[in-house]
Amino acid sequence: MSPAGNPSRSASASAILADTATGYHLLKINGYSLTKGTPTGSFLTSSRFTVGGHRWRIKYYPNGASVDAADYILIYLVLDEKSNADFSVQAKYQISFANQVKMQPSLKYIMDDSFTIRCDILVLRKIRAEETTEILPAAESFVSVPPSDMNQQFGDLLETEKGADVVFEVGGQTFAVHRCVLAARSPVFRAELYGLMKEGDTAGVVRVEEMEAQVFKVLLRFLYTDSLPEMKEEDVMCQHLLVAADRYNQERLKLICEEKLCKYISVGTVSNILALADQNRCDGLKKACFNFLGSPANLSAVVAGDGFKHLSKICPSLMEELVVKLALPATQA
């Protein structure tokens, strides 16, 4: 029995879950012009396929299902099994062109007189209730848990240099840091601080060549707090940070820099950013540059500048790759 004034309380939680299954079917129409000979209202069907435990077919009307729709192609998904009042199937589907062609009156938009239809299907199999461990917050709460401030604490540790046991010299400036933090965050620092240097040698100074002091400072901030500060000339700083991230095996920082630099791709910057992406194995950033150069107007403006000529000299293999990328649409047309 609960003490007087403290009535007992119980709490539980449940969830309503929709059990679904998804899948898709590809239907290729070969000889599109020949299928147009099918009378209006008549259809062709795909082979039978299974999604969510049910059998389906796709109906393809080359000249519409009625006279009013004779100028259109109609595509339907049909259930290829018996259904009755006691048994029904709930599903949603979406039809799209798998090769992203746009159907136009002229056949020049259809590759080799064919196109491929993709039908994505979502089947609702069952809706059920299930107990969960999640408990909604009570109307009255006696304990409030603050958000983690670990990154702030580590940031303060970097700023105060309390307990620092190793010094880096970069660009004429020195930085007192904690070797255990750097070693935990970077395998490169780990090898450098605990491999090449003698254990316990706290008086040593590690010199970092070919890096600006401001870049190293921002790198340290990321290593201690997993975040970046506000940066002036963000595009320039991110280019330097990307190189530093690759040097010290910081893949997350590399991706952050790649994402930010994608916003700064322009006629004046694309040559430098593309070379940077290629030299530091940044596939996403490289694709973004190729996508930008895929525009004839952008490509013409870039080719007219000096940056493109410099790029062809320092990265000839990259230029070959670019030519292949830009030639692909013409080859496939």
C-alpha positions in Angstrom: 0.0 0.0 0.0 1.3 3.5 -0.9 1.9 5.9 1.9 -0.8 8.5 2.5 -0.6 11.4 0.1 1.5 9.4 -2.5 -1.0 7.5 -4.7 0.7 4.8 -6.8 1.1 5.4 -10.5 1.8 3.1 -13.4 2.8 4.0 -16.9 3.0 2.1 -20.2 3.1 2.8 -23.9 2.2 1.2 -27.1 2.3 2.0 -30.8 0.2 1.2 -33.9 2.5 -0.1 -36.6 1.7 -0.4 -40.3 3.5 -3.5 -41.7 4.4 -2.8 -45.3 6.3 -4.4 -48.1 7.8 -2.5 -51.1 9.2 -3.5 -54.4 9.3 -2.5 -58.1 9.0 -3.9 -61.5 10.7 -2.7 -64.7 8.7 -3.1 -68.0 10.7 -2.3 -71.2 8.7 -1.4 -74.2 10.8 -2.5 -77.3 9.5 -1.4 -80.6 7.4 1.5 -79.3 6.3 2.6 -82.8 5.0 -0.9 -83.5 2.9 -1.0 -80.3 1.2 2.2 -81.5 -0.7 -0.1 -83.9 -2.7 -1.5 -81.0 -6.3 -0.2 -81.2 -7.5 2.4 -78.8 -8.9 0.7 -75.7 -6.8 -2.4 -76.1 -3.8 -3.1 -73.9 -0.7 -5.2 -73.6 0.4 -6.7 -70.3 3.7 -7.4 -68.5 4.7 -10.7 -67.2 3.3 -11.6 -63.7 5.5 -10.5 -60.8 5.2 -10.6 -57.0 5.4 -7.8 -54.4 4.3 -8.1 -50.8 3.2 -11.7 -51.3 0.7 -10.8 -54.1 0.9 -11.2 -57.8 0.6 -8.2 -60.1 0.7 -7.2 -63.8 1.1 -3.9 -65.6 -1.4 -2.9 -68.3 0.0 -0.8 -71.1 -2.4 1.1 -73.4 -0.3 2.5 -76.3 -3.3 4.6 -77.6 -5.3 5.2 -74.4 -8.2 3.3 -72.9 -10.9 5.4 -74.7 -11.3 7.7 -77.7 -10.9 10.8 -75.5 -7.5 9.5 -74.4 -6.3 8.2 -77.7 -3.4 10.6 -77.8 -2.0 9.4 -74.5 -0.2 6.4 -73.2 -2.0 4.9 -70.2 -0.4 2.6 -67.7 -2.1 0.7 -64.9 -1.1 -1.7 -62.1 -3.6 -4.6 -61.7 -3.8 -7.3 -59.1 -3.5 -10.6 -60.9 -5.3 -12.8 -58.3 -8.9 -13.2 -57.0 -10.2 -10.8 -54.4 -13.5 -10.8 -52.5 -15.3 -9.1 -49.7 -13.4 -11.1 -47.1 -10.0 -10.6 -48.7 -8.7 -7.3 -50.2 -5.3 -5.8 -50.9 -4.4 -2.3 -50.0 -1.5 -0.8 -52.0 -0.1 2.3 -53.5 1.9 2.6 -56.6 3.9 5.1 -58.7 4.7 4.9 -62.4 7.9 6.6 -63.7 10.3 6.3 -66.6 13.4 4.4 -65.5 15.6 6.1 -68.0 14.1 9.6 -67.3 13.0 10.2 -70.9 10.1 12.6 -71.5 7.5 11.3 -73.9 7.0 13.8 -76.7 5.2 13.5 -80.1 8.5 13.0 -81.8 10.2 9.6 -81.5 13.6 11.3 -81.2 13.0 11.3 -77.4 12.8 7.5 -77.3 16.1 5.7 -77.3 16.3 3.0 -80.1 12.5 3.1 -80.3 12.2 1.8 -76.8 11.7 3.0 -73.2 11.5 1.5 -69.7 8.7 1.9 -67.2 9.3 1.5 -63.5 6.4 0.7 -61.2 7.1 1.2 -57.5 4.6 -0.6 -55.2 3.9 -0.3 -51.5 1.7 -3.0 -50.1 0.0 -2.6 -46.7 0.1 -6.1 -45.2 -1.2 -5.6 -41.6 -1.8 -2.9 -39.0 -1.0 -4.0 -35.5 -0.6 -2.7 -32.0 2.6 -3.3 -30.1 3.9 -2.5 -26.7 6.9 -0.2 -26.6 9.3 0.8 -23.9 8.8 4.5 -24.7 7.0 6.3 -22.0 5.6 9.8 -22.8 6.7 12.4 -20.3 4.4 12.8 -17.4 2.4 16.0 -17.0 4.5 16.8 -13.9 8.3 16.2 -14.0 10.5 16.4 -11.0 13.8 15.9 -12.8 15.1 18.0 -15.8 18.1 16.6 -17.7 20.1 19.3 -19.5 21.6 18.7 -22.9 25.2 17.5 -23.1 27.8 20.3 -23.0 30.8 18.0 -23.5 31.9 19.8 -26.7 31.9 23.1 -24.7 34.0 21.5 -22.0 36.5 20.2 -24.5 36.5 23.5 -26.2 37.4 25.2 -22.9 40.1 22.6 -22.4 41.7 23.6 -25.7 41.4 27.4 -24.9 42.8 27.2 -21.4 45.5 24.7 -22.3 45.2 23.2 -18.8 47.0 19.9 -18.7 48.4 20.3 -22.2 51.5 18.0 -22.7 52.6 18.7 -26.3 53.3 21.8 -28.4 52.8 22.2 -32.1 54.5 24.9 -34.1 52.7 25.9 -37.2 53.4 28.9 -39.4 55.4 30.6 -36.7 52.7 30.1 -34.0 52.6 27.5 -31.2 49.7 25.5 -29.9 49.7 23.7 -26.6 47.4 20.7 -26.8 46.6 17.3 -25.2 48.2 14.4 -27.0 45.6 11.9 -25.8 42.8 14.0 -27.4 44.5 14.2 -30.7 45.6 10.6 -30.6 42.0 9.5 -29.9 40.6 11.6 -32.8 43.2 10.9 -35.5 45.2 7.8 -36.3 47.8 10.0 -37.9 48.3 12.0 -34.8 48.3 8.8 -32.8 51.2 7.4 -34.8 53.0 10.7 -34.7 52.6 11.4 -31.0 53.0 7.9 -29.6 55.1 6.3 -32.3 57.7 8.7 -33.7 58.0 10.6 -30.4 59.2 9.0 -27.2 56.6 8.2 -24.7 56.7 10.8 -21.9 58.6 13.4 -23.9 56.4 16.3 -23.0 59.0 19.0 -23.8 59.2 18.1 -27.5 57.8 20.5 -30.2 56.1 19.1 -33.2 56.5 21.2 -36.3 53.9 21.1 -39.0 55.0 22.1 -42.4 52.9 23.4 -45.4 50.0 24.5 -43.3 48.8 27.9 -42.2 48.4 28.6 -38.5 44.8 29.7 -38.8 43.9 26.4 -40.6 45.6 24.3 -37.9 43.7 26.3 -35.2 40.3 25.5 -36.9 41.4 21.9 -37.3 42.1 21.7 -33.5 38.7 23.1 -32.8 37.1 20.4 -34.8 39.2 17.7 -33.2 38.2 18.8 -29.7 34.5 19.7 -30.3 33.5 17.9 -33.5 32.2 21.2 -34.9 33.5 24.2 -36.8 33.5 27.9 -35.7 32.2 30.7 -37.8 34.7 31.3 -40.6 35.5 34.4 -42.6 36.1 33.6 -46.3 34.5 30.2 -45.7 35.2 29.0 -49.2 39.0 29.6 -49.0 39.2 28.2 -45.4 37.3 25.0 -46.4 39.7 24.4 -49.3 42.6 24.5 -46.8 40.7 22.5 -44.2 39.9 19.8 -46.8 43.6 19.2 -47.5 44.2 19.1 -43.7 41.4 16.7 -43.1 42.8 14.4 -45.8 46.3 14.7 -44.3 45.0 13.7 -40.8 42.4 11.1 -41.9 39.4 13.1 -40.8 36.7 11.7 -43.1 33.8 13.5 -41.5 35.6 16.9 -41.7 36.4 16.2 -45.4 32.7 15.6 -46.1 31.7 18.7 -44.3 34.2 20.7 -46.4 33.0 19.0 -49.6 29.3 19.9 -48.8 30.2 23.5 -48.1 32.4 23.9 -51.2 29.6 22.6 -53.5 27.8 25.9 -52.7 30.8 27.9 -54.0 31.3 26.3 -57.4 31.2 29.0 -60.0 32.9 29.9 -63.3 35.8 31.5 -61.4 36.3 28.7 -58.9 35.4 25.4 -60.5 38.9 24.8 -61.9 40.6 25.1 -58.5 37.8 23.2 -56.7 37.9 20.3 -59.3 41.6 20.0 -59.0 41.3 20.0 -55.2 38.6 17.3 -55.3 40.7 15.1 -57.6 43.9 15.4 -55.6 42.1 14.6 -52.3 39.8 11.9 -53.5 36.5 13.8 -52.9 34.1 12.0 -55.2 31.0 14.0 -54.3 32.7 17.4 -54.8 34.1 16.1 -58.1 30.7 15.1 -59.4 29.3 18.5 -58.4 32.0 20.2 -60.5 31.3 17.9 -63.5 27.6 18.6 -63.1 28.3 22.3 -63.2 30.5 21.9 -66.3 27.8 19.9 -68.0 26.1 23.2 -68.8 27.3 24.4 -72.2 27.2 28.0 -71.0 29.2 27.3 -67.9 31.7 25.2 -69.8 32.2 27.9 -72.5 32.8 30.5 -69.8 35.3 28.3 -67.9 37.2 27.3 -71.1 37.7 31.0 -71.9 39.5 31.6 -68.6 43.1 30.9 -67.5 42.1 28.5 -64.8 41.0 25.8 -67.3 44.3 26.0 -69.1 46.2 25.6 -65.8 44.0 22.7 -64.9 44.8 20.9 -68.1 48.5 21.2 -67.3 48.5 20.0 -63.7 45.8 17.3 -64.1 45.9 16.0 -67.7 44.2 12.7 -66.6 41.4 14.7 -65.0 40.8 16.5 -68.3 40.5 13.2 -70.1 37.9 12.1 -67.5 36.0 15.3 -68.0 35.9 14.9 -71.8 34.5 11.4 -71.4 31.9 12.6 -68.9 30.8 15.4 -71.2 30.8 13.2 -74.3 28.5 10.5 -72.8 25.1 12.3 -73.4 26.1 12.9 -77.1 27.1 9.2 -77.5 23.9 8.0 -76.0 21.6 10.3 -78.0 
